[in-house]
Amino acid sequence: AQTVTQSQPEMSVQEAETVTLSCTYDTSESDYYLFWYKQPPSRQMILVIRQEAYKQQNATENRFSVNFQKAAKSFSLKISDSQLGDAAMYFCAYRSAVEAGNNRKLIWGLGTSLAVNP
Amino acid sequence: EAQVTQNPRYLITVTGKKLTVTCSQNMNHEYMSWYRQDPGLGLRQIYYSMNVEVTDKGDVPEGYKVSRKEKRNFPLILESPSPNQTSLYFCASSHVGAEAFFGQGTRLTVV
């Protein structure tokens, strides 16, 4: 069974600085998706970035980028120029790319709580 | 606007009083699911649906029911809620090869 591990329960960063959140996963599959979701105090689950395992290029969305290391099964999120609005819980999630059965189920890490200090 | 609408956002109820949390999506997604989020346990899947009239248990289905009579709707039913079902609930939907879209969440308290 697939697992996702986020080893940093809490992190903090100064406004305008860069922070990296870690995520590792375990799977025997070769094709899958990885996601970072943000959960602000409003509790809404917001997609930050996605990565397809077959793509070697790391995904980027504005100030958010990932470092995807497939062989190491590592998927870290880098937030550049951190803003106060980035303060939230961040979840790493895995999903199989096999479109059958319950393979669209998301496997979640336990989250990293990010504080942004002014 | 593409969205998943979940209601209510907050609900306090008493043990044993049946309740339904509604979920509706406007993206014509075939796959929908329910998760509950608890501190220290993360998000766990309760039930999922592959399409109309096709539902199945997730990881923590005990005490819950679902139905999928229409493609857009996927209600979560607690026929006899208990305090251990106090949690934050999310409905989600997704299409082939795409990320999941989430509802706003329902904070349920059972006293």
Chai-1 contact restraints between the chains, C-beta under 6 A:
chainA,res_idxA,chainB,res_idxB,connection_type,confidence,min_distance_angstrom,max_distance_angstrom,comment,restraint_id
A,F35,B,E99,contact,1.0,0.0,6.0,A-B,restraint_1
A,R43,B,G105,contact,1.0,0.0,6.0,A-B,restraint_2
A,Q44,B,Q104,contact,1.0,0.0,6.0,A-B,restraint_3
A,M45,B,F102,contact,1.0,0.0,6.0,A-B,restraint_4
A,L47,B,E99,contact,1.0,0.0,6.0,A-B,restraint_5
A,R50,B,E99,contact,1.0,0.0,6.0,A-B,restraint_6
A,E99,B,V96,contact,1.0,0.0,6.0,A-B,restraint_7
A,N102,B,Y48,contact,1.0,0.0,6.0,A-B,restraint_8
A,R104,B,Y31,contact,1.0,0.0,6.0,A-B,restraint_9
A,R104,B,S94,contact,1.0,0.0,6.0,A-B,restraint_10
A,K105,B,Q45,contact,1.0,0.0,6.0,A-B,restraint_11
A,W108,B,G42,contact,1.0,0.0,6.0,A-B,restraint_12
A,W108,B,L43,contact,1.0,0.0,6.0,A-B,restraint_13
A,L110,B,G42,contact,1.0,0.0,6.0,A-B,restraint_14
